[in-house]
Amino acid sequence: MGIHHVDEINSSCLLLSRVATNDGHGENSSYFDGWKAYDSNPFHPTRNPEGVIQMGLAEHQLCLGTMQEWIRKNPKASICTEEGLSQFKDIANFQDYHGLPQFRKAIAKFMGKVRGGRAEFDADRVVMSGGATGAQETLAFCLANPGEAFLIPTPYYPAFDRDFRWRTGVQLLPIHCHSINNFKITETALMTAYRRALKSNIKVKGILVTNPSNPLGTTMDRATLRTLARFANENNIHLICDEIFGGTVFDGPEFASISTVLEDDPRLNRDLFHIAYSLSKDLGVPGFRVGIIYSYNDAVVSCARKMSSFGLVSTQTQHLLAAMLGDDEFTTKLLAESRRQLSRRHAVFTSGLERVGIRCLESNAGLFFWMNLKHLLKAATVEAELELWRVIIHKVKLNISPGSAFHCSEPGWFRVCFANMDDGTMEVALRRIRAFVYEANERGTTSAQTTKNKKRFDRTLRLSLPRRFDHDLMTTMTPRLMSPHSPLVKAAN
Ligand SMILES: Cc1ncc(COP(=O)(O)O)c(C=O)c1O
């Protein structure tokens, strides 16, 4: 019996709860067809050079070697080595939900360093969670009741729909942002979203932003951050800043964290401000599940700490990271190396695309860029975006992510991850995109197409699609939600 069948039976018999049987996780989304395409035919330079290249994974693999080297040189930091084994009993027994004091201290120090030393963090406010995923859910539980809402600028990280909403019943309401001003949040857009919620009798409890942005790869400017902070202050609502990509800023302008805005403006009510953080991106260790809630509100710190029992970071991991992040010289070297690698990779990739007329949103952070393929759409619609996306997956054999999965209000944008592969794979990916664009241009598929060209484009797509995607699937596959951590895939965030 298939899993879906079991779900149907369970839900029709009301055997399980509403949370267990609703689709809040998003895993049953057909978006996973993209992942399945990769999983069933993964690229390998020699064993499967025609396979699908995974570019939908915001994973930082460019500095893992530097960390490995540190671990090799510091065997005492691991409890499973001859040198560290004497610590085994103490570490294996420790389960206090405050966490190892040396771990919280090292995290607070590292958070300050990622923000260029412009803000200080108090180790007593560092609360652990199972990745930033857990941090978001805990914050939602602490700050809002079911049915209440947070405003969120679009495009946004798709799994917020799961992390923030699924089990808490909290809503996310979009603040629509547009390419005309590089997707910056304007006061007008913010007010529109706020008033719309009030008009619908929805209580707005706060704003959730990601800075640097996933999927845009941009840092929020200080003025916008100040506007958001003041708006939250004036309306007595919360501001959560997800700063999980804080250490990936590889180019100017420098990263302005909400922590520095708070330090500059003593009039802001600190009880309203919270940071969600994790080591998944900055260190590239999502498997460690190190998430951090850093709240300026004492009651939230206290409640989140109690809730953290549901998602503690293993003490073994805390022990290792306390030593690693406590090594000042090493973290300086690691962050510098990370920036250098990301900057280089980003430059090679985006300039390679520019040569075939593909523009990307100018960006300075993150493990991805936001690629504009509007000119290759048959029409300015989500359907046309998804049609192009399917061709890119199944013909060009690149698993990139369509903007509609990020709730982007303009069709034609795609998120391309660039730090989860080696240089050789990146070259192959670039070659494939270039070849595809040349071909598309030759066939006259720019936005100024005539009807004749459009027909020809349709025919070309149909001819180039695998048979299985020719008919039914073309209309049924819709990437409603990208959901990370699926058992279907190794990782998908
Ligand atoms: C903006 C954002 N927040 C949170 C997460 C979840 O991260 P973690 O692996 O730490 O749970 C991700 C992962 O991609 C993300 O992009």
PDBQT file of the ligand as one rigid body, heavy atoms in Angstrom, charges set to zero:
ROOT
HETATM    1  C1  LIG A 501      16.161  31.604   5.336  1.00  0.00    +0.000 C 
HETATM    2  C2  LIG A 501      16.287  30.236   5.932  1.00  0.00    +0.000 A 
HETATM    3  N1  LIG A 501      15.894  30.027   7.195  1.00  0.00    +0.000 NA
HETATM    4  C3  LIG A 501      15.984  28.825   7.756  1.00  0.00    +0.000 A 
HETATM    5  C4  LIG A 501      16.482  27.735   7.067  1.00  0.00    +0.000 A 
HETATM    6  C5  LIG A 501      16.570  26.394   7.750  1.00  0.00    +0.000 C 
HETATM    7  O1  LIG A 501      17.880  26.130   8.099  1.00  0.00    +0.000 OA
HETATM    8  P1  LIG A 501      18.345  24.946   9.061  1.00  0.00    +0.000 P 
HETATM    9  O2  LIG A 501      19.007  23.936   8.191  1.00  0.00    +0.000 OA
HETATM   10  O3  LIG A 501      19.297  25.557  10.032  1.00  0.00    +0.000 OA
HETATM   11  O4  LIG A 501      17.130  24.408   9.728  1.00  0.00    +0.000 OA
HETATM   12  C6  LIG A 501      16.924  27.908   5.756  1.00  0.00    +0.000 A 
HETATM   13  C7  LIG A 501      17.454  26.783   4.982  1.00  0.00    +0.000 C 
HETATM   14  O5  LIG A 501      17.641  26.871   3.793  1.00  0.00    +0.000 OA
HETATM   15  C8  LIG A 501      16.812  29.189   5.173  1.00  0.00    +0.000 A 
HETATM   16  O6  LIG A 501      17.207  29.413   3.915  1.00  0.00    +0.000 OA
ENDROOT
TORSDOF 0
